[in-house]
Amino acid sequence: MKYPIGIQTFEEIISGGYVYVDKTELVYKLIDSGKYYFLSRPRRFGKSLLTTTLESYFLGRKDLFHGLAIEQLEKDWLVYPVFHLDFSGASYTHPEAIRNRLEVYFSNWEIMYGKNEVEKGFENRFSGLMRRAFEKTGRKCVVLIDEYDKPLTDAIGNPDVQDQNREILQSLYGVLKNADVNIKFAFLTGVTRYGKLGIFSAANNPDDISMNREFSAICGITEDELHNYFDGEVAVFAEEMEVSKEKMYELLRKKYNGYHFTVKGCGVYNPFSLLGSLKSKTLDNKWFATGTPTYLTRILKKKSYDLSKFNNGIFATVESISSFGNGEENITAALYQSGYLTIKGYEDDVYYLGFPNEEVADGFVRYLLVEYTGKDIDELDADYLQLRRLVRADDVDGFMSQIQYIMSQVPFESNDPKQIEANFRNMAYLMIRFTGHQVAVEHPVLGGRVDIFFETEACAYLIECKRDQSAQEALAQIDEKKYAERISAPGKRFVKIGANFSTVERNLTEWLVG
């Protein structure tokens, strides 16, 4: 079986004999039921493949759809003029980058459909191009815009460049409204819905199908599709892993499945990770290995975001996860739309969000550690592998000493004691979570909250940490509040640890075990 790893073009996948999970019934339903659409999905989720599938359809490439569902649904296979803008593959941190990218597209289109020298600005050139394309072909135009948001996301933290990029995009997308009479179909896709930057009002407010149950599986691979298309490959994988096929499905599900973009829609696998795993016959963190948006981790650190919320779950309304503004407003929306959080439940108009799977949970922790320590992940691995070994061995003084050692390398940049304490709490969460154990910060119990609680195979750990006080006071609080009596951990030995964190030394200074 040929896997289309890194191949995002429908024509290349079909012509090259690569495996293609047939989504064309949904593609036809999309085309047949509306005119203007927007779809948000995380990176590496098949957005570009979907866009090029639409392109091939509107170019009348019936030959590419042989044997697929749409072959029986479409009878005419008409050819339309297609304007496909793809903003991926470039960086837009310089003000001229977006203009250079657009100039290449527009110059090529003007060779095809003619140029009017009096048309100045991309919006006027775009409008003129669509009018001439309609006149030349007798058919309305199709506009496909892939990664529409990348020029905005790349410029987060640089407001001058982002404002310039936004103005260009607003004027460009505004053509979709002004040239409606010349447009057959328009489709925009990206990671993030920038609701507060005026992009969508300019683009004729396309129908946002990102949370539409009917199209929830238009990107990604469902459980049924995994079984129907890859059952033989899973069987081979199971043999190599020396497990049953049923166990192999379970391992893949825990690692790569779990994305839900609607409440009652089916869950889907990350296709990039799943296909990469089936090809290599390994269960690596493939999605994170391709890089993660650094602006997300920077914002989390800057805002002293309580990272333990990821473990406990985050509650949000549909409005709060549907869009965000300049990248530092509504971090929950950014995390959801980027694929780091997904819908786990819904009740009383409130969504319950959490990590979709082990790949995201483990990978995100690793990259947050890089942001907090300022070190490369390769530099960190040795220290954290040692910490993992000590925690799994229940070597209390050993792992507390290792936490102290790692913490001594963290550049606590703020002078605000509360922010220093928040960053310490987040580092403690990340370090223990990295060892492979579920950890709760500010764990609620009757009569109070335990600062840090986690369990190993043999022990249940209660860690109370004071700021600029003493380890003795921290340990005394655990006994006074009777935390150990109020937490259920059947068959495990309770280990009570009182610790002190100094905001002057910016590290653990002492701990006592009770």
VOBA-634846 format. One record per residue (C-alpha): residue number from 1; residue in one letter; x negated, y negated, z. Coordinates in steps of 0.05 Angstrom, whole numbers, plus 32768, in hexadecimal, padded with zeros to 4 digits. Layout:
N
NUM / a / X / Y / Z
...
//
This chain:
514
1 / m / 8000 / 8000 / 8000
2 / k / 7FE6 / 7FBB / 7FED
3 / y / 7FF1 / 7F87 / 8023
4 / p / 7FF7 / 7F3E / 800E
5 / i / 7FCA / 7F23 / 8045
6 / g / 7FBD / 7ED9 / 8038
7 / i / 7FE6 / 7EDB / 7FF7
8 / q / 8020 / 7EAA / 7FFB
9 / t / 8037 / 7EA7 / 7FB3
10 / f / 8072 / 7ED2 / 7F9D
11 / e / 8059 / 7EDA / 7F56
12 / e / 8015 / 7EF2 / 7F6D
13 / i / 8033 / 7F24 / 7F9E
14 / i / 8062 / 7F42 / 7F6A
15 / s / 8031 / 7F41 / 7F30
16 / g / 7FF9 / 7F5D / 7F5C
17 / g / 8022 / 7F98 / 7F74
18 / y / 8021 / 7F82 / 7FBD
19 / v / 8057 / 7F98 / 7FED
20 / y / 8091 / 7F67 / 7FEF
21 / v / 80C9 / 7F69 / 8022
22 / d / 8106 / 7F57 / 7FFA
23 / k / 8125 / 7F16 / 8012
24 / t / 8145 / 7F04 / 7FD0
25 / e / 818D / 7F11 / 7FE5
26 / l / 8184 / 7EDA / 801A
27 / v / 8162 / 7EAF / 7FE6
28 / y / 819D / 7EB5 / 7FB7
29 / k / 81CE / 7EA7 / 7FF0
30 / l / 81A6 / 7E68 / 8001
31 / i / 81A8 / 7E4F / 7FB9
32 / d / 81F1 / 7E61 / 7FAF
33 / s / 820B / 7E3F / 7FEE
34 / g / 81EB / 7DFA / 7FEF
35 / k / 81BD / 7DC5 / 7FD1
36 / y / 818F / 7DA5 / 8005
37 / y / 816C / 7DD0 / 8039
38 / f / 8137 / 7DCD / 806F
39 / l / 8117 / 7E08 / 8092
40 / s / 80E7 / 7E06 / 80CD
41 / r / 80BD / 7E43 / 80DC
42 / p / 8079 / 7E4D / 80FF
43 / r / 803A / 7E50 / 80D5
44 / r / 8029 / 7E91 / 80B2
45 / f / 8073 / 7EA5 / 80B1
46 / g / 807F / 7EA8 / 8066
47 / k / 8098 / 7E62 / 8058
48 / s / 806A / 7E5A / 801C
49 / l / 807F / 7E9E / 8001
50 / l / 80C8 / 7E8A / 8007
51 / t / 80BA / 7E48 / 7FE4
52 / t / 8096 / 7E6A / 7FAA
53 / t / 80CE / 7E9E / 7FA5
54 / l / 80FF / 7E64 / 7F9B
55 / e / 80CF / 7E46 / 7F67
56 / s / 80CC / 7E87 / 7F40
57 / y / 8117 / 7E8E / 7F41
58 / f / 8124 / 7E47 / 7F28
59 / l / 80EF / 7E50 / 7EF2
60 / g / 811A / 7E8A / 7ED8
61 / r / 80E4 / 7EBF / 7EE5
62 / k / 8114 / 7EFB / 7EE3
63 / d / 80D9 / 7F29 / 7ED5
64 / l / 80BE / 7F1D / 7F1B
65 / f / 80FF / 7F31 / 7F3D
66 / h / 8107 / 7F76 / 7F1D
67 / g / 8122 / 7FA8 / 7F4F
68 / l / 8131 / 7F72 / 7F84
69 / a / 8176 / 7F61 / 7F9F
70 / i / 817C / 7F20 / 7F79
71 / e / 8174 / 7F43 / 7F36
72 / q / 81BB / 7F5D / 7F3D
73 / l / 81D7 / 7F1C / 7F59
74 / e / 81BE / 7EEA / 7F25
75 / k / 81D7 / 7EEF / 7EDE
76 / d / 81BF / 7EB0 / 7EBB
77 / w / 8175 / 7EA6 / 7ED0
78 / l / 8173 / 7E5D / 7EB8
79 / v / 8132 / 7E35 / 7EB7
80 / y / 8131 / 7DF4 / 7EDE
81 / p / 80FB / 7DBF / 7EE5
82 / v / 80D9 / 7DCD / 7F27
83 / f / 80B2 / 7D9A / 7F51
84 / h / 808C / 7DC2 / 7F85
85 / l / 8065 / 7D99 / 7FB8
86 / d / 8037 / 7DC1 / 7FE6
87 / f / 8015 / 7D9A / 801E
88 / s / 7FEF / 7DD6 / 803A
89 / g / 7FA5 / 7DE0 / 802D
90 / a / 7F90 / 7D98 / 803C
91 / s / 7F83 / 7D6C / 8079
92 / y / 7FA8 / 7D2B / 807F
93 / t / 7F7F / 7D08 / 80B5
94 / h / 7F66 / 7CD4 / 8083
95 / p / 7F97 / 7CA0 / 8066
96 / e / 7F85 / 7CAF / 801E
97 / a / 7F8E / 7CFB / 8024
98 / i / 7FD9 / 7CFC / 8018
99 / r / 7FD4 / 7CCB / 7FDE
100 / n / 7F9E / 7CF5 / 7FBD
101 / r / 7FC7 / 7D34 / 7FC5
102 / l / 8005 / 7D15 / 7FA7
103 / e / 7FDF / 7CF5 / 7F6E
104 / v / 7FC9 / 7D3A / 7F55
105 / y / 8011 / 7D53 / 7F55
106 / f / 802E / 7D16 / 7F34
107 / s / 7FF9 / 7D11 / 7EFE
108 / n / 8006 / 7D59 / 7EEA
109 / w / 8052 / 7D4F / 7EE9
110 / e / 804B / 7D10 / 7EC0
111 / i / 8025 / 7D37 / 7E8B
112 / m / 8061 / 7D66 / 7E87
113 / y / 809A / 7D34 / 7E89
114 / g / 807B / 7CF2 / 7E76
115 / k / 8065 / 7CB4 / 7E9B
116 / n / 8082 / 7C6E / 7EA1
117 / e / 804B / 7C3B / 7EB1
118 / v / 807C / 7C0C / 7ED3
119 / e / 808C / 7C40 / 7F08
120 / k / 8061 / 7C2E / 7F44
121 / g / 805E / 7C56 / 7F84
122 / f / 806A / 7CA0 / 7F8C
123 / e / 80B4 / 7C97 / 7F9B
124 / n / 80C0 / 7C72 / 7F58
125 / r / 8095 / 7CA3 / 7F32
126 / f / 80B9 / 7CDE / 7F51
127 / s / 80FE / 7CC2 / 7F41
128 / g / 80E8 / 7CB4 / 7EF9
129 / l / 80CB / 7CFA / 7EF1
130 / m / 810B / 7D1B / 7F06
131 / r / 8134 / 7CF0 / 7ED8
132 / r / 8107 / 7D00 / 7E9C
133 / a / 8104 / 7D4A / 7EAF
134 / f / 8150 / 7D4C / 7EAE
135 / e / 8153 / 7D28 / 7E6B
136 / k / 811D / 7D55 / 7E4D
137 / t / 8139 / 7D98 / 7E64
138 / g / 8182 / 7D8A / 7E6C
139 / r / 8180 / 7DA8 / 7EB2
140 / k / 817D / 7D8A / 7EF6
141 / c / 813D / 7D8D / 7F1F
142 / v / 8127 / 7DBA / 7F58
143 / v / 80FD / 7D9B / 7F90
144 / l / 80D5 / 7DCA / 7FBD
145 / i / 80AA / 7DAC / 7FF5
146 / d / 807E / 7DDB / 801C
147 / e / 805F / 7DC6 / 805F
148 / y / 8082 / 7D82 / 805A
149 / d / 806C / 7D71 / 80A1
150 / k / 8021 / 7D7F / 809C
151 / p / 800D / 7D37 / 808B
152 / l / 8030 / 7D22 / 80CC
153 / t / 8016 / 7D5A / 80F8
154 / d / 7FCE / 7D53 / 80E1
155 / a / 7FD0 / 7D09 / 80F5
156 / i / 7FEA / 7D14 / 813C
157 / g / 7FBE / 7CEA / 8169
158 / n / 7FAF / 7CB9 / 8131
159 / p / 7FED / 7C8D / 812F
160 / d / 7FD4 / 7C5F / 80F7
161 / v / 7FCA / 7C99 / 80C7
162 / q / 800A / 7CBB / 80DD
163 / d / 8032 / 7C7C / 80D1
164 / q / 8014 / 7C75 / 808B
165 / n / 8023 / 7CBE / 807B
166 / r / 8069 / 7CB7 / 8096
167 / e / 8078 / 7C7A / 806B
168 / i / 8060 / 7C9F / 802C
169 / l / 8089 / 7CDD / 803D
170 / q / 80C7 / 7CB5 / 804E
171 / s / 80C5 / 7C91 / 800B
172 / l / 80B6 / 7CD3 / 7FE6
173 / y / 80ED / 7CFB / 8008
174 / g / 811D / 7CC1 / 8001
175 / v / 811E / 7CD0 / 7FB7
176 / l / 8146 / 7D0F / 7FC7
177 / k / 817F / 7CE2 / 7FDB
178 / n / 8178 / 7CAD / 7FA4
179 / a / 816E / 7CE0 / 7F6C
180 / d / 81A5 / 7D0F / 7F82
181 / v / 81C6 / 7D0E / 7F3D
182 / n / 8187 / 7D2E / 7F1F
183 / i / 817D / 7D63 / 7F55
184 / k / 8196 / 7DAB / 7F52
185 / f / 8176 / 7DC5 / 7F92
186 / a / 8145 / 7DAC / 7FC7
187 / f / 8121 / 7DD3 / 7FFD
188 / l / 80F1 / 7DB9 / 8032
189 / t / 80CB / 7DE5 / 8062
190 / g / 8099 / 7DD9 / 8099
191 / v / 8088 / 7DEB / 80E1
192 / t / 80A6 / 7DAF / 8104
193 / r / 80E6 / 7D87 / 80FC
194 / y / 80D1 / 7D3E / 8106
195 / g / 8115 / 7D25 / 8119
196 / k / 8100 / 7CE0 / 8133
197 / l / 80D4 / 7CCA / 80FA
198 / g / 810B / 7CBD / 80C8
199 / i / 80F4 / 7CF3 / 8097
200 / f / 8136 / 7D18 / 8095
201 / s / 8164 / 7CDC / 808E
202 / a / 8139 / 7CC8 / 8053
203 / a / 813F / 7D0E / 8035
204 / n / 818B / 7D0E / 8032
205 / n / 8190 / 7D35 / 8073
206 / p / 8185 / 7D7B / 8058
207 / d / 81AB / 7DB5 / 8077
208 / d / 817D / 7DCF / 80AE
209 / i / 8181 / 7E1B / 80AC
210 / s / 814A / 7E25 / 80DF
211 / m / 817B / 7E3E / 8114
212 / n / 81AF / 7E59 / 80E4
213 / r / 81C0 / 7EA1 / 80F5
214 / e / 81D0 / 7EB2 / 80AC
215 / f / 8188 / 7EA1 / 8097
216 / s / 8164 / 7EB6 / 80D8
217 / a / 813E / 7EED / 80B3
218 / i / 812C / 7EC7 / 8073
219 / c / 80E4 / 7EC4 / 808D
220 / g / 80C4 / 7EFA / 80B7
221 / i / 80CE / 7F45 / 80B8
222 / t / 8108 / 7F66 / 80DD
223 / e / 8105 / 7FA8 / 8102
224 / d / 812E / 7FC9 / 80CB
225 / e / 80FF / 7FAE / 8096
226 / l / 80C3 / 7FC9 / 80BC
227 / h / 80E2 / 800E / 80BD
228 / n / 80FB / 800C / 8075
229 / y / 80BB / 7FF1 / 8054
230 / f / 8083 / 8008 / 8081
231 / d / 8097 / 8048 / 80A5
232 / g / 8060 / 8070 / 8083
233 / e / 802B / 803C / 8095
234 / v / 8043 / 803C / 80DD
235 / a / 803C / 8088 / 80DF
236 / v / 7FF4 / 8083 / 80C6
237 / f / 7FE6 / 804C / 80FA
238 / a / 8003 / 8079 / 8130
239 / e / 7FD4 / 80B2 / 811C
240 / e / 7F98 / 8084 / 8120
241 / m / 7FAE / 806A / 8164
242 / e / 7FBD / 80B1 / 817B
243 / v / 8004 / 80A0 / 8191
244 / s / 8049 / 80B4 / 8179
245 / k / 806A / 808D / 8141
246 / e / 809F / 8075 / 8172
247 / k / 8069 / 805C / 81A1
248 / m / 8047 / 8038 / 8166
249 / y / 8087 / 8014 / 8156
250 / e / 808C / 7FFF / 819F
251 / l / 8045 / 7FE4 / 819F
252 / l / 8051 / 7FBC / 8160
253 / r / 8092 / 7FA1 / 817C
254 / k / 8072 / 7F89 / 81BC
255 / k / 8037 / 7F6A / 8197
256 / y / 8057 / 7F47 / 815C
257 / n / 80A3 / 7F48 / 8160
258 / g / 80D1 / 7F1D / 818A
259 / y / 80DC / 7EDE / 8162
260 / h / 8125 / 7EC6 / 8166
261 / f / 813A / 7E87 / 8141
262 / t / 8184 / 7E8E / 8153
263 / v / 81A8 / 7EA9 / 818F
264 / k / 81CA / 7EE5 / 816E
265 / g / 819E / 7EEC / 8130
266 / c / 816E / 7F26 / 8129
267 / g / 8128 / 7F22 / 8144
268 / v / 80EE / 7F22 / 8113
269 / y / 80A4 / 7F33 / 8112
270 / n / 806E / 7F01 / 80FF
271 / p / 8060 / 7F1B / 80B8
272 / f / 8017 / 7F05 / 80B7
273 / s / 8006 / 7F29 / 80F7
274 / l / 8030 / 7F67 / 80E8
275 / l / 8015 / 7F72 / 80A2
276 / g / 7FCE / 7F64 / 80B9
277 / s / 7FD5 / 7F97 / 80F0
278 / l / 7FF2 / 7FCC / 80C2
279 / k / 7FB9 / 7FC1 / 8091
280 / s / 7F80 / 7FC1 / 80C3
281 / k / 7FA1 / 7FF4 / 80F2
282 / t / 7F8F / 7FC8 / 812E
283 / l / 7FB9 / 7FA1 / 8160
284 / d / 7F92 / 7F60 / 815F
285 / n / 7FAB / 7F19 / 816A
286 / k / 7FAA / 7F0A / 8120
287 / w / 7FD8 / 7ECD / 8120
288 / f / 7FAD / 7EA8 / 8154
289 / a / 7F6D / 7EBD / 8131
290 / t / 7F81 / 7E90 / 80F7
291 / g / 7F7F / 7E53 / 8125
292 / t / 7FB2 / 7E2F / 8150
293 / p / 7FC7 / 7DE6 / 814D
294 / t / 7F98 / 7DC3 / 817D
295 / y / 7FC7 / 7D89 / 8188
296 / l / 7FF6 / 7DB7 / 81AF
297 / t / 7FC1 / 7DCC / 81E1
298 / r / 7FA8 / 7D85 / 81E8
299 / i / 7FEE / 7D6B / 81F7
300 / l / 7FFA / 7DA2 / 822B
301 / k / 7FB9 / 7D90 / 824E
302 / k / 7FC4 / 7D45 / 8249
303 / k / 800A / 7D49 / 8267
304 / s / 7FF4 / 7D79 / 829E
305 / y / 802B / 7DA7 / 8286
306 / d / 803C / 7DDE / 82B8
307 / l / 8025 / 7E1B / 8290
308 / s / 8046 / 7E4C / 82BF
309 / k / 8088 / 7E38 / 829F
310 / f / 8074 / 7E63 / 8264
311 / n / 8074 / 7E9F / 8292
312 / n / 80B4 / 7E8E / 82B6
313 / g / 80DA / 7E76 / 8279
314 / i / 80EE / 7E31 / 825F
315 / f / 8135 / 7E17 / 8259
316 / a / 8147 / 7DE7 / 8221
317 / t / 8183 / 7DCD / 81FA
318 / v / 818C / 7DD6 / 81AF
319 / e / 8180 / 7D8C / 81A6
320 / s / 813E / 7D8E / 81CC
321 / i / 8120 / 7DC6 / 81A2
322 / s / 813B / 7DAF / 815E
323 / s / 810B / 7D75 / 8153
324 / f / 80D6 / 7D4A / 8171
325 / g / 80B5 / 7D07 / 8162
326 / n / 806C / 7CF6 / 815F
327 / g / 8050 / 7D37 / 817C
328 / e / 804C / 7D21 / 81C5
329 / e / 8097 / 7D1D / 81CF
330 / n / 80BB / 7D5D / 81E2
331 / i / 8083 / 7D8F / 81E6
332 / t / 80B7 / 7DC6 / 81ED
333 / a / 80D1 / 7DB9 / 81A7
334 / a / 808A / 7DBA / 818B
335 / l / 807B / 7DFD / 81AE
336 / y / 80BC / 7E1C / 8197
337 / q / 80B6 / 7E05 / 814E
338 / s / 806D / 7E19 / 814B
339 / g / 807E / 7E60 / 8161
340 / y / 805F / 7E60 / 81A7
341 / l / 80A4 / 7E64 / 81C7
342 / t / 80E2 / 7E87 / 81AD
343 / i / 812B / 7E90 / 81C1
344 / k / 8133 / 7EC5 / 81F7
345 / g / 817A / 7EB5 / 820C
346 / y / 81B3 / 7E83 / 820B
347 / e / 81E7 / 7E6F / 823E
348 / d / 8212 / 7E31 / 8249
349 / d / 81F4 / 7E0C / 820E
350 / v / 81AD / 7E16 / 8229
351 / y / 8176 / 7E40 / 8208
352 / y / 8146 / 7E6A / 8230
353 / l / 8102 / 7E6A / 820F
354 / g / 80C4 / 7E95 / 8218
355 / f / 8088 / 7EB4 / 81F5
356 / p / 80A1 / 7EDF / 81BB
357 / n / 806D / 7F16 / 81C3
358 / e / 802A / 7F2C / 81E0
359 / e / 8002 / 7F0F / 81A6
360 / v / 801C / 7EC9 / 81B3
361 / a / 8018 / 7ECE / 81FF
362 / d / 7FD0 / 7EE9 / 81FF
363 / g / 7FB8 / 7EBC / 81C7
364 / f / 7FD6 / 7E7D / 81E3
365 / v / 7FB5 / 7E89 / 8226
366 / r / 7F71 / 7E92 / 8204
367 / y / 7F77 / 7E51 / 81DD
368 / l / 7F8F / 7E2A / 8219
369 / l / 7F52 / 7E42 / 823F
370 / v / 7F27 / 7E27 / 8206
371 / e / 7F49 / 7DE3 / 820D
372 / y / 7F43 / 7DE1 / 8258
373 / t / 7EFA / 7DF7 / 825B
374 / g / 7EE0 / 7DD6 / 821C
375 / k / 7EBC / 7E16 / 8208
376 / d / 7EC2 / 7E43 / 81CC
377 / i / 7EEA / 7E83 / 81D7
378 / d / 7EAB / 7EAD / 81CA
379 / e / 7E89 / 7E8A / 8204
380 / l / 7EC3 / 7E97 / 8232
381 / d / 7ECE / 7EE0 / 8224
382 / a / 7E95 / 7EFA / 824F
383 / d / 7EAB / 7ED3 / 828C
384 / y / 7EF4 / 7EE7 / 8285
385 / l / 7EE5 / 7F30 / 8276
386 / q / 7EBF / 7F31 / 82B8
387 / l / 7EFA / 7F10 / 82DB
388 / r / 7F29 / 7F44 / 82BD
389 / r / 7EFC / 7F7D / 82D6
390 / l / 7EFA / 7F60 / 831D
391 / v / 7F46 / 7F54 / 8321
392 / r / 7F55 / 7F9A / 8308
393 / a / 7F26 / 7FB6 / 833C
394 / d / 7F49 / 7F8D / 8372
395 / d / 7F05 / 7F6F / 8386
396 / v / 7F22 / 7F32 / 83A9
397 / d / 7EE1 / 7F0D / 83BA
398 / g / 7EC6 / 7F20 / 8377
399 / f / 7EFE / 7F03 / 834D
400 / m / 7F06 / 7EC6 / 837A
401 / s / 7EBB / 7EB8 / 8371
402 / q / 7EC3 / 7EC1 / 8326
403 / i / 7EFE / 7E90 / 8325
404 / q / 7ED3 / 7E5F / 834B
405 / y / 7E9A / 7E69 / 8319
406 / i / 7EC7 / 7E5E / 82DD
407 / m / 7EE8 / 7E22 / 82FD
408 / s / 7EA4 / 7E02 / 8309
409 / q / 7E9D / 7DFD / 82BD
410 / v / 7EDF / 7DDA / 82B1
411 / p / 7ED8 / 7D90 / 82A0
412 / f / 7F0F / 7D71 / 82CB
413 / e / 7F11 / 7D2F / 82A6
414 / s / 7F47 / 7D0B / 82CE
415 / n / 7F3B / 7CE8 / 830F
416 / d / 7F83 / 7CEE / 8324
417 / p / 7F86 / 7D22 / 835D
418 / k / 7FCB / 7D39 / 8348
419 / q / 7FB5 / 7D45 / 8300
420 / i / 7F76 / 7D68 / 8318
421 / e / 7FA2 / 7D95 / 8344
422 / a / 7FD2 / 7DA2 / 830A
423 / n / 7F98 / 7DB5 / 82DD
424 / f / 7F7C / 7DE3 / 8313
425 / r / 7FC0 / 7E05 / 831A
426 / n / 7FC3 / 7E0E / 82CE
427 / m / 7F7D / 7E2A / 82CC
428 / a / 7F8D / 7E5C / 8303
429 / y / 7FCB / 7E72 / 82DC
430 / l / 7FA3 / 7E7A / 829B
431 / m / 7F6A / 7EA0 / 82BB
432 / i / 7F96 / 7ED4 / 82DD
433 / r / 7FC5 / 7ED9 / 82A1
434 / f / 7F88 / 7EE6 / 8276
435 / t / 7F77 / 7F23 / 82A0
436 / g / 7FB6 / 7F43 / 8286
437 / h / 7FE2 / 7F39 / 82C3
438 / q / 8023 / 7F13 / 82C8
439 / v / 8019 / 7ED9 / 82F7
440 / a / 804C / 7EAA / 8318
441 / v / 8038 / 7E64 / 832E
442 / e / 8064 / 7E43 / 8364
443 / h / 8087 / 7E86 / 836B
444 / p / 80C9 / 7E7A / 8391
445 / v / 80D6 / 7EA2 / 83D0
446 / l / 8107 / 7E97 / 8409
447 / g / 80EC / 7E5C / 8431
448 / g / 80B9 / 7E42 / 83FF
449 / r / 808E / 7E4F / 83C2
450 / v / 804F / 7E78 / 83BB
451 / d / 801A / 7E52 / 8394
452 / i / 8003 / 7E8F / 836D
453 / f / 801F / 7ED5 / 836C
454 / f / 800A / 7F10 / 8341
455 / e / 8006 / 7F5B / 8345
456 / t / 7FD2 / 7F8E / 8330
457 / e / 7FDD / 7FD9 / 832F
458 / a / 7FCF / 7FDF / 8379
459 / c / 7FD7 / 7F9A / 8398
460 / a / 8006 / 7F5E / 839C
461 / y / 7FDF / 7F1D / 83A3
462 / l / 7FFA / 7EDF / 83C8
463 / i / 7FCD / 7EA3 / 83BE
464 / e / 7FDB / 7E62 / 83E2
465 / c / 7FAE / 7E29 / 83CD
466 / k / 7FA6 / 7DE7 / 83F3
467 / r / 7F89 / 7DA8 / 83D6
468 / d / 7F51 / 7D87 / 83FE
469 / q / 7F65 / 7DAD / 843E
470 / s / 7F4D / 7DF2 / 8453
471 / a / 7F54 / 7E3B / 8440
472 / q / 7F69 / 7E4A / 8488
473 / e / 7FA5 / 7E1B / 8482
474 / a / 7FB9 / 7E3B / 8441
475 / l / 7FB5 / 7E82 / 845D
476 / a / 7FDC / 7E6D / 849B
477 / q / 8015 / 7E53 / 846E
478 / i / 801C / 7E98 / 844E
479 / d / 8027 / 7EB7 / 8492
480 / e / 8052 / 7E7F / 84AE
481 / k / 8081 / 7E82 / 8472
482 / k / 8081 / 7ECE / 8473
483 / y / 8076 / 7ED0 / 8427
484 / a / 805F / 7F19 / 8427
485 / e / 809F / 7F2F / 844A
486 / r / 80CA / 7F0B / 8417
487 / i / 80AC / 7F26 / 83D6
488 / s / 80BB / 7F6B / 83BC
489 / a / 8080 / 7F93 / 83A2
490 / p / 808F / 7FDC / 83B1
491 / g / 8054 / 8009 / 83BD
492 / k / 8021 / 7FD1 / 83BA
493 / r / 7FF2 / 7FB4 / 83EE
494 / f / 7FFB / 7F69 / 83FB
495 / v / 7FBC / 7F3F / 83F7
496 / k / 7FC2 / 7EF9 / 8414
497 / i / 7F90 / 7EC5 / 83FE
498 / g / 7F8A / 7E7E / 8419
499 / a / 7F60 / 7E4F / 83EE
500 / n / 7F4C / 7E07 / 83EB
501 / f / 7F41 / 7DDD / 83AD
502 / s / 7F17 / 7D9E / 83B4
503 / t / 7F28 / 7D64 / 8386
504 / v / 7EE4 / 7D47 / 8395
505 / e / 7EBD / 7D86 / 8382
506 / r / 7EF4 / 7D98 / 8350
507 / n / 7EF0 / 7DE1 / 8362
508 / l / 7F03 / 7E16 / 8393
509 / t / 7ED8 / 7E0A / 83D1
510 / e / 7EEF / 7E43 / 83FF
511 / w / 7F20 / 7E7C / 8406
512 / l / 7F34 / 7EAD / 843C
513 / v / 7F54 / 7EF1 / 8434
514 / g / 7F89 / 7F07 / 8465
//
